[in-house]
Amino acid sequence: MIRARVIGEVWTTRKAPRFASDKWLLVAEIVPDRQGTGIRTTGRVVVATDRLDAGVGDEVIVSFGSGARNAVDPGNRDVLVDAAVVQVIDGTSTNESP
């Protein structure tokens, strides 16, 4: 899983019937910056399916592989999803000091 920020949406005129109602997002991986005072992007951008209605600017947790498949359709190994938004982050905290 990665922590990411939603940077955009992907839309299509045609998609597999199983995904007809799904929203697809562009998400950029984020990590703490070197000073420990904020976050920065790593440059990694992926497309993830979203059934939680996240929006541009939201911070999210993205799961990959079997975790993404289980988020979309638990127990079904035939789902063709590699990345899925599984949580929308409300806040974070840490006990580490910079």
C-alpha positions in Angstrom: 0.0 0.0 0.0 1.0 3.6 -0.5 0.0 7.0 0.7 -1.0 9.2 -2.2 -2.7 12.4 -3.2 -5.4 12.4 -5.9 -4.1 14.6 -8.7 -6.7 14.0 -11.4 -9.4 11.7 -12.9 -9.4 9.4 -15.8 -12.5 9.0 -17.9 -13.4 6.8 -20.8 -16.3 6.3 -23.2 -16.0 2.6 -23.1 -15.0 0.2 -20.3 -15.5 -3.4 -19.2 -19.1 -3.9 -17.9 -17.8 -4.9 -14.4 -16.4 -1.4 -14.1 -19.2 0.6 -15.6 -20.0 2.5 -12.4 -16.4 2.8 -11.1 -14.5 6.1 -11.0 -10.8 6.0 -11.9 -8.2 8.4 -10.4 -4.7 9.5 -11.0 -2.8 9.3 -7.7 0.7 10.5 -6.9 2.6 8.7 -4.2 3.6 11.0 -1.3 6.1 10.6 1.6 7.4 12.8 4.4 9.9 15.4 3.2 13.5 15.4 4.3 12.9 18.1 7.0 10.0 16.2 8.5 7.8 19.3 8.2 5.6 18.3 5.3 5.2 15.8 2.4 6.6 15.5 -1.1 5.7 13.4 -4.1 8.0 10.6 -5.2 7.2 11.0 -8.9 5.3 7.7 -9.0 1.8 8.2 -10.5 -0.7 5.4 -10.9 -4.3 4.9 -12.0 -6.5 3.5 -9.3 -10.2 2.5 -9.2 -12.2 4.4 -6.6 -15.5 3.4 -5.0 -15.1 5.8 -2.0 -15.7 9.0 -4.0 -12.3 10.6 -3.3 -11.6 13.9 -5.1 -8.7 15.9 -6.4 -6.5 17.0 -3.5 -7.6 14.2 -1.2 -4.9 12.1 0.5 -5.7 8.4 0.2 -4.3 4.9 0.8 -4.0 2.8 -2.3 -3.7 -0.9 -2.2 -2.2 -3.1 -5.0 -2.6 -6.6 -6.3 -4.7 -9.0 -4.3 -5.5 -6.2 -1.8 -6.9 -4.1 -4.6 -8.9 -7.0 -6.0 -10.4 -7.8 -2.5 -11.3 -4.1 -2.1 -13.3 -4.2 -5.3 -14.8 -7.7 -5.1 -13.9 -9.7 -2.0 -13.0 -13.3 -2.7 -13.1 -13.0 -6.5 -9.7 -13.7 -8.0 -10.9 -12.9 -11.5 -11.1 -9.1 -11.0 -8.7 -7.3 -13.3 -7.7 -4.5 -10.9 -4.1 -3.7 -9.9 -4.7 -0.6 -7.8 -7.7 0.6 -5.7 -8.3 3.5 -3.3 -9.1 1.7 0.0 -9.2 4.7 2.4 -9.5 8.5 2.3 -7.2 10.0 4.9 -8.7 12.4 7.4 -5.4 13.1 9.3 -2.1 11.6 10.4 0.2 11.9 13.4 3.7 10.8 14.4 5.6 10.7 17.7 8.9 11.3 15.9 10.6 14.7 16.2 12.5 16.1 13.2 
